[in-house]
């Protein structure tokens, strides 16, 4: 699928088309819908990985993106990481979904003590931890201050930039050593495309080298305002809020939906929207629910029989003994308080929980 992507206005250190810190901030807010859901399985797919939770499918294509999907993806042979996740995480309830600081890192905490950590920087990584120890990971990595390797303590990456959610006006005022936009990009943990939007809204020349005190105050206010504005859509690419440039903007209900529509292959969408397949899928889902219901009922019956197993054995032995003594089936029914079909010899016994 070919997309018309705008030429990059500002050459920055961020990876083109990777989700930005601000987008991950809003994605994390939306992904709180996973809280209370149960982990079902991890699958490897052509595009990366898919985590299935009850009622939700989560796509992770490292280091580019993470989002919920409404479209089908074909699974491939499961990796060691996928097999580990299925063994240790299946049936675990999601307790919390959070962003680490304002970094490109999302953590999914489970009630069984395990966590799934998705790192969306450099080459990207998926790490499964328990009690702050790495249990399994997509790739082993090592830096000066941290190491990702089984049995090793997991440490979140340290950011040397200001967290826009927590920074103060005074901290902000001290960052301007070079031109405005590069001072912002170098010192604030936020993407250049949104910081350029901040300059436009604040009416400050992004190339000015010494913004006034009033301009700094306006820039600071616009950054804080941007953290409160959630207007997801498509604007040549998924955006967390409507930008002044470029002009084309298509609003979406959620940022997850915008990313899902932008990246999911056309063939996936065609399968998902093909009427006959949709109808078949709905029937299969209904059948699955019915089978699950019957399985629960059957288990309940089995548990009840097991609880009265000795009583049932005694009763059946008594019935056989009475028959040998010449009693009729009717007499046996009356004496034991059961119902017997004389043709099929099936016996009906009422049990109480």
TILUMDREN-986801 format. One record per residue (C-alpha): residue in one letter; x, y, z. Coordinates in steps of 0.001 Angstrom, whole numbers. Each point is the difference from the previous one (the first is absolute). Example, Ala and Ser with C-alpha at 12.3 -4.5 7.8 and 13.67 -1.06 7.14 Angstrom:
2
<'a' <12300 -4500 7800>>
<'s' <1370 3440 -660>>
***
This chain:
353
<'x' <0 0 0>>
<'x' <1477 3383 -1056>>
<'x' <-582 3129 2081>>
<'x' <642 3595 -989>>
<'x' <2305 1123 2782>>
<'x' <955 3661 409>>
<'x' <3624 1042 -314>>
<'x' <1507 443 3417>>
<'x' <145 3686 890>>
<'x' <2637 -277 2697>>
<'x' <2847 -2491 117>>
<'x' <-56 -1315 3576>>
<'x' <1369 -3003 1868>>
<'x' <-3349 -1824 70>>
<'x' <-659 -3013 -2231>>
<'x' <-2293 965 -2850>>
<'x' <-3516 -1455 248>>
<'x' <604 -1566 3415>>
<'x' <-2627 882 2567>>
<'x' <1006 3089 1947>>
<'x' <28 438 3775>>
<'x' <-3190 2084 -114>>
<'x' <-1793 -2596 -2120>>
<'x' <1067 -2761 2393>>
<'x' <-1286 2175 2857>>
<'x' <-3500 52 -1521>>
<'x' <196 -3620 -1175>>
<'x' <725 -1052 3571>>
<'x' <-3083 1892 1175>>
<'x' <-2082 -1892 -2573>>
<'x' <1638 -3339 822>>
<'x' <-1382 153 3534>>
<'x' <-2944 -1847 -1595>>
<'x' <2203 -3103 422>>
<'x' <-159 325 3787>>
<'x' <-2223 -2761 1337>>
<'x' <468 -2106 -3162>>
<'x' <1769 -3370 20>>
<'x' <3110 -897 -1978>>
<'x' <-813 -2822 -2444>>
<'x' <3087 -438 -2188>>
<'x' <2855 1595 -1898>>
<'x' <374 -640 -3730>>
<'x' <2773 796 -2445>>
<'x' <-1245 1599 -3220>>
<'x' <1640 1305 -3169>>
<'x' <-239 3566 1259>>
<'x' <1382 -796 3456>>
<'x' <-2013 -1373 2919>>
<'x' <-3603 -191 1172>>
<'x' <-1131 -258 3603>>
<'x' <-3528 -1288 450>>
<'x' <-1973 1111 3029>>
<'x' <-3686 -667 615>>
<'x' <-1844 2304 -2425>>
<'x' <3204 1674 -1287>>
<'x' <2883 -751 -2389>>
<'x' <3179 2030 474>>
<'x' <2468 374 -2893>>
<'x' <3673 735 707>>
<'x' <2220 756 -3009>>
<'x' <3399 981 1418>>
<'x' <1254 2630 227>>
<'x' <-2646 1774 -2014>>
<'x' <-3380 -422 1645>>
<'x' <-2366 -1558 2501>>
<'x' <-3784 118 -268>>
<'x' <-3249 -1916 324>>
<'x' <-1296 -1482 -3253>>
<'x' <-3398 -823 -1446>>
<'x' <1502 -2009 -2851>>
<'x' <1165 -3635 -288>>
<'x' <3719 -865 -163>>
<'x' <1408 -3390 -1001>>
<'x' <2110 -1651 2692>>
<'x' <3328 -1672 -777>>
<'x' <1996 -2628 1920>>
<'x' <209 1201 3622>>
<'x' <3366 1192 1270>>
<'x' <1545 -977 3332>>
<'x' <-1272 3285 1456>>
<'x' <-3543 -728 -1183>>
<'x' <101 -3500 1482>>
<'x' <1308 1363 3313>>
<'x' <-2783 2591 94>>
<'x' <-2657 -2638 -664>>
<'x' <1352 -2220 2764>>
<'x' <457 2614 2721>>
<'x' <-2506 2765 -815>>
<'x' <-3082 -1837 -1292>>
<'x' <-3084 821 2043>>
<'x' <1716 2850 1861>>
<'x' <-2032 3141 590>>
<'x' <1332 3393 -1100>>
<'x' <441 2221 3048>>
<'x' <1466 3165 -1510>>
<'x' <1201 1515 -3290>>
<'x' <2450 2907 305>>
<'x' <2615 2059 -1824>>
<'x' <3438 244 1581>>
<'x' <467 3706 679>>
<'x' <-556 1607 -3389>>
<'x' <2195 -2529 -1810>>
<'x' <-830 -2380 -2828>>
<'x' <-517 -2855 2450>>
<'x' <-3312 -1642 957>>
<'x' <-452 -2438 2888>>
<'x' <-2902 -2433 333>>
<'x' <-140 -1287 3581>>
<'x' <-1788 -3289 727>>
<'x' <-1529 -1106 3290>>
<'x' <2168 -3152 113>>
<'x' <3115 2131 526>>
<'x' <1241 -42 -3597>>
<'x' <321 3098 -2201>>
<'x' <299 459 -3763>>
<'x' <2278 2931 -859>>
<'x' <1 1370 -3554>>
<'x' <2950 2213 -941>>
<'x' <-600 2027 -3169>>
<'x' <3430 1579 -462>>
<'x' <3191 -1134 -1778>>
<'x' <-844 -3459 -1432>>
<'x' <-2819 -469 2501>>
<'x' <-494 -2846 2439>>
<'x' <-2612 -2015 1891>>
<'x' <1003 -1052 3499>>
<'x' <-1902 -2233 2412>>
<'x' <928 648 3627>>
<'x' <-949 -1300 3433>>
<'x' <997 1792 3216>>
<'x' <2186 2400 -2055>>
<'x' <2000 -2907 -1457>>
<'x' <92 -666 -3742>>
<'x' <-1488 -3448 -643>>
<'x' <-17 68 -3805>>
<'x' <552 2564 -2731>>
<'x' <-170 374 -3763>>
<'x' <3677 967 -181>>
<'x' <2832 230 2494>>
<'x' <1516 3450 216>>
<'x' <2674 1728 2025>>
<'x' <794 3654 678>>
<'x' <2337 1751 2396>>
<'x' <-2691 416 2656>>
<'x' <-2442 -2841 -704>>
<'x' <-163 -3572 -1293>>
<'x' <-2916 -1991 -1379>>
<'x' <666 -3660 592>>
<'x' <-1868 -2828 1793>>
<'x' <592 -71 3787>>
<'x' <1336 3585 -58>>
<'x' <-1787 2856 1755>>
<'x' <-2040 2028 -2468>>
<'x' <646 3756 42>>
<'x' <-1992 2536 -1961>>
<'x' <2076 2224 -2313>>
<'x' <1008 3336 1515>>
<'x' <-1037 3133 -1889>>
<'x' <2197 3110 -16>>
<'x' <-2871 2165 -1246>>
<'x' <-2738 1849 1879>>
<'x' <-3309 -1776 472>>
<'x' <-2519 2512 -1450>>
<'x' <-2638 -1175 2479>>
<'x' <2173 757 3048>>
<'x' <2330 2828 -1050>>
<'x' <-344 3393 1657>>
<'x' <59 3417 -1653>>
<'x' <3396 685 1590>>
<'x' <1514 -3229 -1352>>
<'x' <-1461 812 -3400>>
<'x' <1421 3537 -75>>
<'x' <3553 -1327 420>>
<'x' <129 -2214 -3116>>
<'x' <413 2718 -2654>>
<'x' <3679 -43 -971>>
<'x' <-407 -243 -3817>>
<'x' <-2900 780 -2334>>
<'x' <-3485 -561 1437>>
<'x' <-1072 -3180 -1796>>
<'x' <3291 -1814 495>>
<'x' <89 1019 3640>>
<'x' <-3456 -1514 404>>
<'x' <855 -3211 -1884>>
<'x' <3312 -471 1801>>
<'x' <-1374 509 3502>>
<'x' <-3670 -1064 54>>
<'x' <-1174 -3578 -394>>
<'x' <-2372 754 -2857>>
<'x' <9 -389 -3779>>
<'x' <1121 2811 -2294>>
<'x' <-3232 37 -1985>>
<'x' <-2001 828 3126>>
<'x' <2572 2485 1305>>
<'x' <-187 1822 -3327>>
<'x' <-3767 139 490>>
<'x' <634 1484 3455>>
<'x' <2073 2780 -1618>>
<'x' <-2758 741 -2504>>
<'x' <-2694 193 2695>>
<'x' <2200 2144 2233>>
<'x' <813 2241 -3005>>
<'x' <3720 -361 646>>
<'x' <2519 -237 -2846>>
<'x' <1465 -3483 342>>
<'x' <3378 1246 -1268>>
<'x' <266 2875 2473>>
<'x' <3044 -388 2260>>
<'x' <-1067 1975 3034>>
<'x' <-3749 -207 720>>
<'x' <-1262 2616 2440>>
<'x' <-1373 -818 3439>>
<'x' <-3537 479 -1329>>
<'x' <702 -2332 -2940>>
<'x' <1397 -2654 2335>>
<'x' <-3153 232 2096>>
<'x' <-2170 -402 -3097>>
<'x' <2050 -2978 -1218>>
<'x' <-261 -1647 3418>>
<'x' <-3783 510 99>>
<'x' <-424 -1416 -3510>>
<'x' <1959 -3141 921>>
<'x' <-2186 -546 3056>>
<'x' <-3099 667 -2101>>
<'x' <1132 -2560 -2578>>
<'x' <106 -2643 2744>>
<'x' <-3715 576 591>>
<'x' <-1156 27 -3643>>
<'x' <-889 -3433 -1328>>
<'x' <-1294 346 -3560>>
<'x' <1268 -3161 -1732>>
<'x' <-151 -332 -3742>>
<'x' <1860 -531 -3256>>
<'x' <2003 2903 -1405>>
<'x' <2222 -1720 -2563>>
<'x' <861 -2213 2991>>
<'x' <-1636 -748 3363>>
<'x' <-9 3020 2328>>
<'x' <-995 437 3637>>
<'x' <-1523 3401 -728>>
<'x' <-775 2118 -3055>>
<'x' <3060 1826 -1370>>
<'x' <86 3277 -1912>>
<'x' <2242 -1572 -2672>>
<'x' <-887 -1942 -2117>>
<'x' <-3600 1100 -506>>
<'x' <-1655 -3357 -829>>
<'x' <-1426 -1486 3199>>
<'x' <-2401 -2896 513>>
<'x' <-1238 -370 3598>>
<'x' <-164 -3451 1598>>
<'x' <-1761 -1172 3144>>
<'x' <3274 -1122 1567>>
<'x' <3708 162 -738>>
<'x' <-2 -3814 18>>
<'x' <-2503 68 -2853>>
<'x' <2037 2558 -1952>>
<'x' <3185 -2102 261>>
<'x' <-1912 -3215 -742>>
<'x' <-1566 1462 -3161>>
<'x' <3302 1494 -1161>>
<'x' <2230 -3041 415>>
<'x' <-2212 -3089 -408>>
<'x' <432 -1612 -3437>>
<'x' <-2863 475 -2457>>
<'x' <-527 -3761 -322>>
<'x' <-642 -189 3753>>
<'x' <-2644 2711 -277>>
<'x' <-1659 -1699 -2969>>
<'x' <-278 -3252 1947>>
<'x' <-1389 1803 3025>>
<'x' <-2630 1898 -1989>>
<'x' <-1059 -2745 -2417>>
<'x' <-3683 -614 914>>
<'x' <-31 -3797 -288>>
<'x' <3117 -382 2104>>
<'x' <-1358 2449 2564>>
<'x' <-3191 -2063 256>>
<'x' <1982 -3228 284>>
<'x' <2245 1517 2655>>
<'x' <-3036 1139 1994>>
<'x' <-1486 -3515 -141>>
<'x' <3295 -1530 1080>>
<'x' <215 2427 2930>>
<'x' <-3578 -882 1016>>
<'x' <820 -3724 -250>>
<'x' <3124 532 2071>>
<'x' <-1985 1767 2715>>
<'x' <-2558 -2826 12>>
<'x' <2766 -2619 275>>
<'x' <1576 1926 2874>>
<'x' <-3389 122 1747>>
<'x' <-553 -3738 -492>>
<'x' <3518 -737 1230>>
<'x' <-700 1916 3215>>
<'x' <-3324 -1825 504>>
<'x' <1603 -3395 -684>>
<'x' <2796 718 2464>>
<'x' <-2554 1001 2647>>
<'x' <-1858 -3284 -527>>
<'x' <3231 -1956 171>>
<'x' <998 1731 3224>>
<'x' <-3420 -787 1516>>
<'x' <230 -3670 -943>>
<'x' <3523 -203 1413>>
<'x' <-1171 1567 3270>>
<'x' <-2704 -2712 370>>
<'x' <2030 -2836 -1514>>
<'x' <-44 -2284 3039>>
<'x' <-3756 512 531>>
<'x' <-708 -819 -3650>>
<'x' <2093 -3159 125>>
<'x' <-1844 -1143 3140>>
<'x' <-3409 746 -1547>>
<'x' <722 -1883 -3229>>
<'x' <1363 -2975 1938>>
<'x' <-3182 17 2130>>
<'x' <-2172 84 -3146>>
<'x' <1815 -3029 -1439>>
<'x' <-321 -1843 3333>>
<'x' <-3781 686 203>>
<'x' <-466 -1233 -3576>>
<'x' <1794 -3247 853>>
<'x' <-2381 -382 2950>>
<'x' <-2924 1 -2447>>
<'x' <-1174 3584 459>>
<'x' <-1724 1665 -2958>>
<'x' <1385 3204 -1528>>
<'x' <-2985 1882 1386>>
<'x' <719 -1284 3508>>
<'x' <3671 911 -363>>
<'x' <-949 3512 -1181>>
<'x' <-2253 498 3038>>
<'x' <2529 -1331 2504>>
<'x' <2979 1949 -1322>>
<'x' <-1825 3166 -1165>>
<'x' <1346 -167 -3546>>
<'x' <-1455 -307 -3516>>
<'x' <849 -3005 -2208>>
<'x' <-827 -409 -3693>>
<'x' <-866 -3704 -212>>
<'x' <788 -166 -3731>>
<'x' <3370 1725 -75>>
<'x' <865 -698 3673>>
<'x' <1105 3640 287>>
<'x' <-302 1357 3516>>
<'x' <-898 3588 881>>
<'x' <1325 1239 3338>>
<'x' <-518 3522 1304>>
<'x' <3061 1482 1728>>
<'x' <134 3121 2092>>
<'x' <3041 2315 188>>
***
